[in-house]
Amino acid sequence: MTISKPKLKLAGTDGNAFALLGAALRTGKKAGWTNEQVEEFKVRATKSDYDHLLRTLQHYFDAE
């Protein structure tokens, strides 16, 4: 599935995995992602460990 890569500002965000995931989900929704796209991201991002979460964030977002 192809989705837009919205900008996600990580600088200044709590590095906690839950905080990063929450920021990403809010950003995706604000960017107009469908519920299916949001759910796909969430499933992929939470599939493994913290490093996997960061790689997934970089895949789906233009992380700053």
C-alpha positions in Angstrom: 0.0 0.0 0.0 1.3 3.5 -0.9 0.6 6.3 1.6 1.8 9.8 1.9 4.9 10.3 4.1 3.9 13.1 6.5 6.5 15.0 8.5 6.9 13.7 12.0 8.9 15.9 14.4 10.7 13.6 16.8 13.1 16.2 18.2 11.8 17.2 21.6 9.4 14.3 21.8 9.7 11.9 24.7 11.7 8.9 23.5 9.3 6.5 25.2 7.9 4.0 22.6 4.3 4.8 23.6 4.9 8.5 23.2 6.5 8.1 19.7 3.7 5.7 18.6 1.1 8.2 19.8 2.7 11.1 18.0 2.9 9.0 14.8 -0.7 7.9 15.0 -1.9 11.5 15.6 0.2 12.7 12.7 -1.0 10.0 10.3 -4.6 10.8 11.1 -4.0 14.5 10.7 -2.4 13.7 7.3 -5.6 12.0 6.2 -4.7 8.4 6.5 -7.6 6.0 6.4 -8.4 3.8 9.4 -6.9 0.9 7.5 -3.7 2.8 6.9 -3.5 3.8 10.6 -4.1 0.2 11.7 -1.5 -1.2 9.2 1.1 1.2 10.6 0.2 0.4 14.2 0.5 -3.4 13.6 3.8 -3.1 11.8 5.3 -0.6 14.3 4.4 -2.7 17.3 5.5 -6.0 15.8 8.9 -6.1 17.5 11.3 -4.1 19.6 12.1 -0.4 20.0 14.6 -0.4 17.1 12.0 -1.9 14.8 9.6 0.9 15.9 12.1 3.5 14.9 12.8 1.9 11.5 9.1 1.7 10.9 8.6 5.4 11.8 11.3 6.3 9.3 9.6 4.1 6.6 6.2 5.7 7.0 7.1 9.3 8.0 9.5 12.0 7.0 11.0 12.0 10.5 12.8 15.2 11.6 
